[in-house]
Amino acid sequence: MSHSYRVESTSSRTARVEDIWLHLPENQDTARTRRILRVEIIDNPKNNEARVKACILHQRRHSSSSPWHDVDAFNLTQLKAGQEVRIQLDSAETLDLYRELERLYRLGEDGVPRGKRRLVVADEDEALIVKGPAREILEELHGSAGDQLWELLSDLNPNLFRAVALAKLHEIREQAVVEFEVHLTAGDWSESEWQNFFENNTWIFGYGLSYRFLSPVETQPHYGGTLVTGTGGQQGDFLAATEAEIRFTVLVEIKTPDSTLVGNQPYRNKVHLIGRELAGGVAQLQSNCRTWEIYGATNEENRGRLETTHSYTVMPKGILIIGHTRQLDTITKRTSFELFRRNLVNPEVITFDELLQRARHLLLTEEKRLDRVEPEDDLPF
């Protein structure tokens, strides 16, 4: 039998599990009281086995249609000598508590789950575990056939392996989005740390700002050097390209979420000055685009390297990632910022929180695709 849990990240090191009803009764729709298990999966660097924090609560509700409420808590430090507070569990609830904790520890074996997900824990006596002679056969086949074994198995049941691969990729991307959100909220990363994060997660730029797919060509490119990977000249954060039969290069520049978008003091009535970092970032990227088009892209070796992937440079587009829309706390600030970027021919400006929403949209699209990928019922062995 398998058990499903709704899990949601609360930080990079903790995840909350949806409340678990201990010993679900037959009259659950009309029950007025219940005992629940409230759990967090945690990253405990001092004790890797201590992965679960749990609390037992007594809840009640006024009617079958009312929401559940925790019974008022009592401060245990106020207990006097001879007093005690207890939640008495019957034998069925105690057994459920034991089984749930066992499954929850298994749930956290691979670390803290990322994102908002539904996870399934299968009982070992019903899960597919290859051992004994079957395991020995597989190990012997892998030893002689190498990775071709997985190709043969994939030919026998391609949907299974495709589903597993897609699910694993989606899990990695979910973890990246959680990390993105945590550090965006904390504001604790420098420009170089953001550059390193996006270098490791270039899929986040999957949709170009004109709704064209982008793929990375080179990180930390030199736009005016002898080679795109060489030294000298103007350097940027990412050189990307649109995705199609013919591809066109795009320059991506990354600042920080706390970079100023507009000044606090009005410049004139209903107008704010554009922030120094935003204005400087735009000027820098415009210069990089021009340098790349005139010098870098015309270099014979650079041009030959790009043309092997059918990539070309024609008035290259620039994308500037900078700031956070929470800075735009008045109508005049919002208007000044949006008018400025709407009237820019190049580059296009996107804030960090807008990019985060774009990444979430990509994950949502992937989830819908995963829902349509169903492995076969039986494995090919």
Contacts in CASP RR format, 6 or more apart in sequence:
PFRMAT RR
TARGET T0000
AUTHOR 0000-0000-0000
METHOD contacts of the structure
MODEL  1
MSHSYRVESTSSRTARVEDIWLHLPENQDTARTRRILRVEIIDNPKNNEA
RVKACILHQRRHSSSSPWHDVDAFNLTQLKAGQEVRIQLDSAETLDLYRE
LERLYRLGEDGVPRGKRRLVVADEDEALIVKGPAREILEELHGSAGDQLW
ELLSDLNPNLFRAVALAKLHEIREQAVVEFEVHLTAGDWSESEWQNFFEN
NTWIFGYGLSYRFLSPVETQPHYGGTLVTGTGGQQGDFLAATEAEIRFTV
LVEIKTPDSTLVGNQPYRNKVHLIGRELAGGVAQLQSNCRTWEIYGATNE
ENRGRLETTHSYTVMPKGILIIGHTRQLDTITKRTSFELFRRNLVNPEVI
TFDELLQRARHLLLTEEKRLDRVEPEDDLPF
1 122 0 8 1.000
1 123 0 8 1.000
1 126 0 8 1.000
2 120 0 8 1.000
2 121 0 8 1.000
2 122 0 8 1.000
2 123 0 8 1.000
2 126 0 8 1.000
3 103 0 8 1.000
3 120 0 8 1.000
3 121 0 8 1.000
3 122 0 8 1.000
3 123 0 8 1.000
4 118 0 8 1.000
4 119 0 8 1.000
4 120 0 8 1.000
5 17 0 8 1.000
5 18 0 8 1.000
5 20 0 8 1.000
5 104 0 8 1.000
5 107 0 8 1.000
5 118 0 8 1.000
5 119 0 8 1.000
5 120 0 8 1.000
5 121 0 8 1.000
6 17 0 8 1.000
6 18 0 8 1.000
6 116 0 8 1.000
6 117 0 8 1.000
6 118 0 8 1.000
7 15 0 8 1.000
7 16 0 8 1.000
7 17 0 8 1.000
7 18 0 8 1.000
7 41 0 8 1.000
7 107 0 8 1.000
7 113 0 8 1.000
7 115 0 8 1.000
7 116 0 8 1.000
7 117 0 8 1.000
7 118 0 8 1.000
7 119 0 8 1.000
8 15 0 8 1.000
8 16 0 8 1.000
8 115 0 8 1.000
8 116 0 8 1.000
8 117 0 8 1.000
9 15 0 8 1.000
9 16 0 8 1.000
9 112 0 8 1.000
9 113 0 8 1.000
9 114 0 8 1.000
9 115 0 8 1.000
9 116 0 8 1.000
9 178 0 8 1.000
10 16 0 8 1.000
10 40 0 8 1.000
11 182 0 8 1.000
12 43 0 8 1.000
12 112 0 8 1.000
12 178 0 8 1.000
12 179 0 8 1.000
12 182 0 8 1.000
13 42 0 8 1.000
13 43 0 8 1.000
13 112 0 8 1.000
14 40 0 8 1.000
14 41 0 8 1.000
14 42 0 8 1.000
14 43 0 8 1.000
14 112 0 8 1.000
15 40 0 8 1.000
15 41 0 8 1.000
15 42 0 8 1.000
15 112 0 8 1.000
15 113 0 8 1.000
15 114 0 8 1.000
15 115 0 8 1.000
16 39 0 8 1.000
16 40 0 8 1.000
17 38 0 8 1.000
17 39 0 8 1.000
17 40 0 8 1.000
17 41 0 8 1.000
17 104 0 8 1.000
17 107 0 8 1.000
19 36 0 8 1.000
19 37 0 8 1.000
19 38 0 8 1.000
19 57 0 8 1.000
20 36 0 8 1.000
20 37 0 8 1.000
20 38 0 8 1.000
20 39 0 8 1.000
20 100 0 8 1.000
21 28 0 8 1.000
21 34 0 8 1.000
21 35 0 8 1.000
21 36 0 8 1.000
22 34 0 8 1.000
22 35 0 8 1.000
22 36 0 8 1.000
22 37 0 8 1.000
22 56 0 8 1.000
22 89 0 8 1.000
22 93 0 8 1.000
22 96 0 8 1.000
22 97 0 8 1.000
22 100 0 8 1.000
23 35 0 8 1.000
23 90 0 8 1.000
23 92 0 8 1.000
23 93 0 8 1.000
23 95 0 8 1.000
23 96 0 8 1.000
25 31 0 8 1.000
29 64 0 8 1.000
30 64 0 8 1.000
31 64 0 8 1.000
32 60 0 8 1.000
32 61 0 8 1.000
32 62 0 8 1.000
32 63 0 8 1.000
32 64 0 8 1.000
33 58 0 8 1.000
33 59 0 8 1.000
33 60 0 8 1.000
34 58 0 8 1.000
34 59 0 8 1.000
34 60 0 8 1.000
34 68 0 8 1.000
35 56 0 8 1.000
35 57 0 8 1.000
35 58 0 8 1.000
35 59 0 8 1.000
35 87 0 8 1.000
35 89 0 8 1.000
35 93 0 8 1.000
36 56 0 8 1.000
36 57 0 8 1.000
36 59 0 8 1.000
36 68 0 8 1.000
37 54 0 8 1.000
37 55 0 8 1.000
37 56 0 8 1.000
37 97 0 8 1.000
37 100 0 8 1.000
37 101 0 8 1.000
38 54 0 8 1.000
38 55 0 8 1.000
38 56 0 8 1.000
38 57 0 8 1.000
39 52 0 8 1.000
39 53 0 8 1.000
39 54 0 8 1.000
39 55 0 8 1.000
39 104 0 8 1.000
40 52 0 8 1.000
40 53 0 8 1.000
40 54 0 8 1.000
41 51 0 8 1.000
41 52 0 8 1.000
41 104 0 8 1.000
41 107 0 8 1.000
41 108 0 8 1.000
41 111 0 8 1.000
41 112 0 8 1.000
41 113 0 8 1.000
42 50 0 8 1.000
42 51 0 8 1.000
42 52 0 8 1.000
42 53 0 8 1.000
42 112 0 8 1.000
43 51 0 8 1.000
43 111 0 8 1.000
43 112 0 8 1.000
44 50 0 8 1.000
44 51 0 8 1.000
51 105 0 8 1.000
51 108 0 8 1.000
51 109 0 8 1.000
51 111 0 8 1.000
52 101 0 8 1.000
52 104 0 8 1.000
52 105 0 8 1.000
52 108 0 8 1.000
54 101 0 8 1.000
54 104 0 8 1.000
56 87 0 8 1.000
56 89 0 8 1.000
56 97 0 8 1.000
57 70 0 8 1.000
57 71 0 8 1.000
58 70 0 8 1.000
58 71 0 8 1.000
58 87 0 8 1.000
59 68 0 8 1.000
59 69 0 8 1.000
59 70 0 8 1.000
59 71 0 8 1.000
60 68 0 8 1.000
60 69 0 8 1.000
60 71 0 8 1.000
61 67 0 8 1.000
61 68 0 8 1.000
61 69 0 8 1.000
74 85 0 8 1.000
76 85 0 8 1.000
79 85 0 8 1.000
89 97 0 8 1.000
103 121 0 8 1.000
106 121 0 8 1.000
107 113 0 8 1.000
107 119 0 8 1.000
107 121 0 8 1.000
113 119 0 8 1.000
114 171 0 8 1.000
114 174 0 8 1.000
114 175 0 8 1.000
114 177 0 8 1.000
114 178 0 8 1.000
114 179 0 8 1.000
115 174 0 8 1.000
115 175 0 8 1.000
115 177 0 8 1.000
115 178 0 8 1.000
117 174 0 8 1.000
128 379 0 8 1.000
130 138 0 8 1.000
130 381 0 8 1.000
134 381 0 8 1.000
138 149 0 8 1.000
138 381 0 8 1.000
141 149 0 8 1.000
142 149 0 8 1.000
143 149 0 8 1.000
145 152 0 8 1.000
150 161 0 8 1.000
153 161 0 8 1.000
153 380 0 8 1.000
153 381 0 8 1.000
154 161 0 8 1.000
154 162 0 8 1.000
156 380 0 8 1.000
157 375 0 8 1.000
157 376 0 8 1.000
157 379 0 8 1.000
157 380 0 8 1.000
159 373 0 8 1.000
159 374 0 8 1.000
159 375 0 8 1.000
159 376 0 8 1.000
160 375 0 8 1.000
160 376 0 8 1.000
160 379 0 8 1.000
162 373 0 8 1.000
163 370 0 8 1.000
163 373 0 8 1.000
163 374 0 8 1.000
163 375 0 8 1.000
164 375 0 8 1.000
166 366 0 8 1.000
166 369 0 8 1.000
166 370 0 8 1.000
166 373 0 8 1.000
167 370 0 8 1.000
169 366 0 8 1.000
170 363 0 8 1.000
170 366 0 8 1.000
170 367 0 8 1.000
170 370 0 8 1.000
173 201 0 8 1.000
173 203 0 8 1.000
173 359 0 8 1.000
173 362 0 8 1.000
173 363 0 8 1.000
173 366 0 8 1.000
174 363 0 8 1.000
176 197 0 8 1.000
176 200 0 8 1.000
176 201 0 8 1.000
176 204 0 8 1.000
176 359 0 8 1.000
177 356 0 8 1.000
177 359 0 8 1.000
177 360 0 8 1.000
177 363 0 8 1.000
179 197 0 8 1.000
180 197 0 8 1.000
180 201 0 8 1.000
180 204 0 8 1.000
180 356 0 8 1.000
180 359 0 8 1.000
181 356 0 8 1.000
183 189 0 8 1.000
183 193 0 8 1.000
183 197 0 8 1.000
184 257 0 8 1.000
184 324 0 8 1.000
184 352 0 8 1.000
184 353 0 8 1.000
184 356 0 8 1.000
187 257 0 8 1.000
187 258 0 8 1.000
189 197 0 8 1.000
189 256 0 8 1.000
190 256 0 8 1.000
191 254 0 8 1.000
191 255 0 8 1.000
191 256 0 8 1.000
194 254 0 8 1.000
194 256 0 8 1.000
194 257 0 8 1.000
195 220 0 8 1.000
195 237 0 8 1.000
195 254 0 8 1.000
198 204 0 8 1.000
198 205 0 8 1.000
198 237 0 8 1.000
198 238 0 8 1.000
198 254 0 8 1.000
198 321 0 8 1.000
199 219 0 8 1.000
199 238 0 8 1.000
202 215 0 8 1.000
202 216 0 8 1.000
202 238 0 8 1.000
202 240 0 8 1.000
203 362 0 8 1.000
204 355 0 8 1.000
204 358 0 8 1.000
204 359 0 8 1.000
204 362 0 8 1.000
205 214 0 8 1.000
205 216 0 8 1.000
205 238 0 8 1.000
205 240 0 8 1.000
205 252 0 8 1.000
205 319 0 8 1.000
206 213 0 8 1.000
206 214 0 8 1.000
206 215 0 8 1.000
206 362 0 8 1.000
207 213 0 8 1.000
207 214 0 8 1.000
207 358 0 8 1.000
207 361 0 8 1.000
207 362 0 8 1.000
208 214 0 8 1.000
208 242 0 8 1.000
208 250 0 8 1.000
208 319 0 8 1.000
209 319 0 8 1.000
209 348 0 8 1.000
209 350 0 8 1.000
210 317 0 8 1.000
210 348 0 8 1.000
212 242 0 8 1.000
212 243 0 8 1.000
212 244 0 8 1.000
213 242 0 8 1.000
213 243 0 8 1.000
213 244 0 8 1.000
214 240 0 8 1.000
214 241 0 8 1.000
214 242 0 8 1.000
214 243 0 8 1.000
214 250 0 8 1.000
215 240 0 8 1.000
215 241 0 8 1.000
215 243 0 8 1.000
215 247 0 8 1.000
216 238 0 8 1.000
216 239 0 8 1.000
216 240 0 8 1.000
217 228 0 8 1.000
217 239 0 8 1.000
217 240 0 8 1.000
217 241 0 8 1.000
217 249 0 8 1.000
217 306 0 8 1.000
217 309 0 8 1.000
217 311 0 8 1.000
218 228 0 8 1.000
218 229 0 8 1.000
218 238 0 8 1.000
218 239 0 8 1.000
219 237 0 8 1.000
219 238 0 8 1.000
219 239 0 8 1.000
220 235 0 8 1.000
220 236 0 8 1.000
220 237 0 8 1.000
221 228 0 8 1.000
221 229 0 8 1.000
221 235 0 8 1.000
221 236 0 8 1.000
221 238 0 8 1.000
221 239 0 8 1.000
221 292 0 8 1.000
222 228 0 8 1.000
222 229 0 8 1.000
222 230 0 8 1.000
222 231 0 8 1.000
222 232 0 8 1.000
222 233 0 8 1.000
222 234 0 8 1.000
222 235 0 8 1.000
222 236 0 8 1.000
223 233 0 8 1.000
223 234 0 8 1.000
223 235 0 8 1.000
223 236 0 8 1.000
223 239 0 8 1.000
223 251 0 8 1.000
223 288 0 8 1.000
223 291 0 8 1.000
223 292 0 8 1.000
223 295 0 8 1.000
223 296 0 8 1.000
224 232 0 8 1.000
224 233 0 8 1.000
224 234 0 8 1.000
224 291 0 8 1.000
224 292 0 8 1.000
224 295 0 8 1.000
224 296 0 8 1.000
225 231 0 8 1.000
225 232 0 8 1.000
225 233 0 8 1.000
225 295 0 8 1.000
225 296 0 8 1.000
225 299 0 8 1.000
226 299 0 8 1.000
226 301 0 8 1.000
227 299 0 8 1.000
227 301 0 8 1.000
227 302 0 8 1.000
228 239 0 8 1.000
228 296 0 8 1.000
228 299 0 8 1.000
228 302 0 8 1.000
228 305 0 8 1.000
228 306 0 8 1.000
233 291 0 8 1.000
234 287 0 8 1.000
234 288 0 8 1.000
234 291 0 8 1.000
234 292 0 8 1.000
236 251 0 8 1.000
236 253 0 8 1.000
236 288 0 8 1.000
237 252 0 8 1.000
237 253 0 8 1.000
237 254 0 8 1.000
238 251 0 8 1.000
238 252 0 8 1.000
238 253 0 8 1.000
238 254 0 8 1.000
239 249 0 8 1.000
239 250 0 8 1.000
239 251 0 8 1.000
239 252 0 8 1.000
239 292 0 8 1.000
240 249 0 8 1.000
240 250 0 8 1.000
240 251 0 8 1.000
240 252 0 8 1.000
241 247 0 8 1.000
241 248 0 8 1.000
241 249 0 8 1.000
241 250 0 8 1.000
241 306 0 8 1.000
241 309 0 8 1.000
241 311 0 8 1.000
242 248 0 8 1.000
242 250 0 8 1.000
245 310 0 8 1.000
246 310 0 8 1.000
246 312 0 8 1.000
247 309 0 8 1.000
247 310 0 8 1.000
247 311 0 8 1.000
247 312 0 8 1.000
248 311 0 8 1.000
248 312 0 8 1.000
248 313 0 8 1.000
248 314 0 8 1.000
248 316 0 8 1.000
248 317 0 8 1.000
249 292 0 8 1.000
249 297 0 8 1.000
249 306 0 8 1.000
249 311 0 8 1.000
249 312 0 8 1.000
249 313 0 8 1.000
249 316 0 8 1.000
250 316 0 8 1.000
250 317 0 8 1.000
250 318 0 8 1.000
250 319 0 8 1.000
251 285 0 8 1.000
251 288 0 8 1.000
251 289 0 8 1.000
251 292 0 8 1.000
251 316 0 8 1.000
251 317 0 8 1.000
251 318 0 8 1.000
251 319 0 8 1.000
251 347 0 8 1.000
252 318 0 8 1.000
252 319 0 8 1.000
252 321 0 8 1.000
253 281 0 8 1.000
253 284 0 8 1.000
253 285 0 8 1.000
253 288 0 8 1.000
253 318 0 8 1.000
253 319 0 8 1.000
253 320 0 8 1.000
253 321 0 8 1.000
253 347 0 8 1.000
254 321 0 8 1.000
254 322 0 8 1.000
255 277 0 8 1.000
255 281 0 8 1.000
255 320 0 8 1.000
255 321 0 8 1.000
255 322 0 8 1.000
255 323 0 8 1.000
256 322 0 8 1.000
256 323 0 8 1.000
257 323 0 8 1.000
257 324 0 8 1.000
257 351 0 8 1.000
257 352 0 8 1.000
257 353 0 8 1.000
258 323 0 8 1.000
258 324 0 8 1.000
259 277 0 8 1.000
259 278 0 8 1.000
259 322 0 8 1.000
259 323 0 8 1.000
260 275 0 8 1.000
260 276 0 8 1.000
260 277 0 8 1.000
260 278 0 8 1.000
260 323 0 8 1.000
260 327 0 8 1.000
261 274 0 8 1.000
261 275 0 8 1.000
261 278 0 8 1.000
261 322 0 8 1.000
261 323 0 8 1.000
261 327 0 8 1.000
261 328 0 8 1.000
261 333 0 8 1.000
261 337 0 8 1.000
261 351 0 8 1.000
262 272 0 8 1.000
262 273 0 8 1.000
262 274 0 8 1.000
262 275 0 8 1.000
262 278 0 8 1.000
262 327 0 8 1.000
262 328 0 8 1.000
262 333 0 8 1.000
262 336 0 8 1.000
262 337 0 8 1.000
263 272 0 8 1.000
263 273 0 8 1.000
263 274 0 8 1.000
263 275 0 8 1.000
263 333 0 8 1.000
264 272 0 8 1.000
265 272 0 8 1.000
265 273 0 8 1.000
266 272 0 8 1.000
266 332 0 8 1.000
267 273 0 8 1.000
270 332 0 8 1.000
270 335 0 8 1.000
271 332 0 8 1.000
271 336 0 8 1.000
272 332 0 8 1.000
272 333 0 8 1.000
272 336 0 8 1.000
272 337 0 8 1.000
273 336 0 8 1.000
274 336 0 8 1.000
274 337 0 8 1.000
274 340 0 8 1.000
277 322 0 8 1.000
278 320 0 8 1.000
278 322 0 8 1.000
278 323 0 8 1.000
278 340 0 8 1.000
278 349 0 8 1.000
281 320 0 8 1.000
281 322 0 8 1.000
282 320 0 8 1.000
282 344 0 8 1.000
282 347 0 8 1.000
282 349 0 8 1.000
285 318 0 8 1.000
285 320 0 8 1.000
285 346 0 8 1.000
285 347 0 8 1.000
286 346 0 8 1.000
286 347 0 8 1.000
289 315 0 8 1.000
289 316 0 8 1.000
289 317 0 8 1.000
289 318 0 8 1.000
289 346 0 8 1.000
289 347 0 8 1.000
292 313 0 8 1.000
292 316 0 8 1.000
293 313 0 8 1.000
293 314 0 8 1.000
293 315 0 8 1.000
293 316 0 8 1.000
296 302 0 8 1.000
297 303 0 8 1.000
297 306 0 8 1.000
297 313 0 8 1.000
297 316 0 8 1.000
306 312 0 8 1.000
306 313 0 8 1.000
315 346 0 8 1.000
317 346 0 8 1.000
317 347 0 8 1.000
317 348 0 8 1.000
318 346 0 8 1.000
318 347 0 8 1.000
318 348 0 8 1.000
319 347 0 8 1.000
319 348 0 8 1.000
319 350 0 8 1.000
320 347 0 8 1.000
320 348 0 8 1.000
320 349 0 8 1.000
320 350 0 8 1.000
321 350 0 8 1.000
321 351 0 8 1.000
321 352 0 8 1.000
321 355 0 8 1.000
322 349 0 8 1.000
322 350 0 8 1.000
322 351 0 8 1.000
322 352 0 8 1.000
323 351 0 8 1.000
323 352 0 8 1.000
324 351 0 8 1.000
324 352 0 8 1.000
324 353 0 8 1.000
325 351 0 8 1.000
325 353 0 8 1.000
325 354 0 8 1.000
326 353 0 8 1.000
327 333 0 8 1.000
328 334 0 8 1.000
328 337 0 8 1.000
341 348 0 8 1.000
341 349 0 8 1.000
350 358 0 8 1.000
END
